[in-house]
Every structure is written in C-alpha cells, then in structure tokens.
Amino acid sequence: MAVRQVVLDTETTGIDWKQGHRVIEIGAVELIDRRVTGVHYQQYLNPQRSSDPEALRVHGLTAEFLQDKPVFAEVADAFLDFLGDAELIIHNAPFDLGFLNHELQQAKKAPLRQAVMDTLVDARRRHPGQKNDLNSLCRRYSVDNSRRDLHGALLDCEILAEVYLAMTGGQVDMMGLISTIALPSEVPAASPPSSAGVAPLVGPVSLQRKTALRVIRASSAEVAAHQQYLQNMGSTALWHDE
C-alpha cells in the first residue's frame, strides 16, 4: 500500500497566534512512497490585519497584495481535503500547527490530528549542538536553496522535501524534479504575484530533469589520506587491502 506524506509550511503575520496573528500563506507538497509527485497545494489568505515589520521582511507579502484573497474559512475544506490522512512533515511543527489549529477553530473545524514528523526535532537529534534551521540543513545536505531570497510557504516546502529525504534516507532529488515545481504564475520567490490574485494550485505540474547527475570523485590526496587512516587502524580495518 502506497504511503502518502505531505510536506507542509505556512507564512504568518507574526510569531504568535495568541497575540492575534494569522496565517497568510499555506504551501504543501505531496510525497508518495518517498517520491515527490508534483501534486501540491498553495493558497494566499487575507489575514484581515497587517503583518509585523519583522515578519514582512521575511515573507514580503504586503497587506495590499493580500487584501483581495480569501479568508481561511473559505478555503478550509479544500485545504483539509488535500491533507487527507497523510503524515505531515513540518519543520518546527508546533509553530505551524498552533497557527493552523487556531485558524481551524475560528472556522469551527476540528484540529489537525494527522501523524506529524517534525524535521527540526529529528535534525536536533541527529546533529546535537549544531544549527538546524532550514538554511543550515540545506548547507549540510547540499540542497539548493538559492531561490530562497524571501520565505514562501510553497518554496520552503519544496526545499524541506529535499532536506527530509536526504536526512532520513539519502534520497536527494535524484530525478532532478523537486525544484521544477512552479511557484504560482511562475512568480520569482523574491516578489509576490500581482494583486489580481492567484487561485489555489492543486494538481500536477510539469516535471523535467534539471541536469545530468554529477559524480564527485575523491582526489589523489584524499585517497592517500584514507589509505593512511586505514593503515593506522591496523588489523581492525575491514576495508584495508591485504
């Protein structure tokens, strides 16, 4: 039976829903059997309030851009339908779930009860004492985040999908597909789309191989250093040539 997971992210007007802050963007990317399918969900929302200056610097979504977008209650059913019963993959899950469950409560909907895999918790377990924010994990696992000039929920989901696959099993966009998921109306990450509005993006997108896979071989100095290391191990080195 196929295993369906959904990588999920939000952008918000501030850092604490308890202070009245709201969700302004939801992004989600579908995985089936640890493969990115190209099916995704994206929705901008009218929070009916302004963003804190610090948050605005992070996501760049202005009140003017968001003013004609739907409120969360209008899209709640479509959002929940997309999630289904899939396991949710979220970086710093308490933040996003706190906001989403507050929005669901305001819309008189039940809170999310899906299984959750928090990649921040997993990264801290794997890399104690190190930075485990998304950019740091991209550097650690050689995931391309060059388009991340501003945070965007859908873009961050694409990146987190690659990080999650690399961190949990070494699968890093081997088909060259993940970064070809188009942002709404092919809008660059550094600027939001026009105020004409963007319909929710739910469905397949065109997937193309980016480039040929690179083979990175050890240099002669690295090979020599490895051989010396094995020699120093003596008979305990299982890989040392006789």
RALIN-V996658 format. One record per helix or strand of 3 or more residues. SS is the DSSP state (@ for helix, = for strand). FROM is the first residue (numbers start at 0). LEN is the number of residues. If there is no record, write none. Layout:
# RALIN-V996658
ss=SS from=FROM len=LEN
ss=SS from=FROM len=LEN
This chain:
# RALIN-V996658
ss== from=3 len=9
ss=@ from=16 len=3
ss== from=22 len=10
ss== from=34 len=10
ss=@ from=52 len=7
ss=@ from=62 len=4
ss=@ from=71 len=12
ss== from=86 len=4
ss=@ from=92 len=14
ss== from=115 len=3
ss=@ from=118 len=8
ss=@ from=133 len=7
ss=@ from=152 len=17
ss=@ from=177 len=3
ss=@ from=183 len=3
ss=@ from=219 len=17
